[in-house]
Amino acid sequence: MNEYGTLHESNGRYALRFVRSFHHNPEDVFLVITNPSSFAQWYPFATGEMDLRLGGRVAFDDGEGTTYEGAL
């Protein structure tokens, strides 16, 4: 792993994994990365609804006509 994270491949699908340490309590960090209005302040793509369950889906829009979907 490096400062940017790691790329994993399994059965032809790819996943990015980022590990970060913050000097804030986990509850506050969770709210910042899961609340759409807070999320948009630090992540470059807009997001729609997030299904916050393990395996839940989240969609991103780059604002230029491309959408991306990921799983938690």
Beta strands, then each sheet from edge to edge (+ up, - down):
strand 1: 6-10
strand 2: 13-17
strand 3: 46-50
strand 4: 57-61
strand 5: 67-71
sheet 1: 1+ 2-
sheet 2: 3+ 4- 5+
end
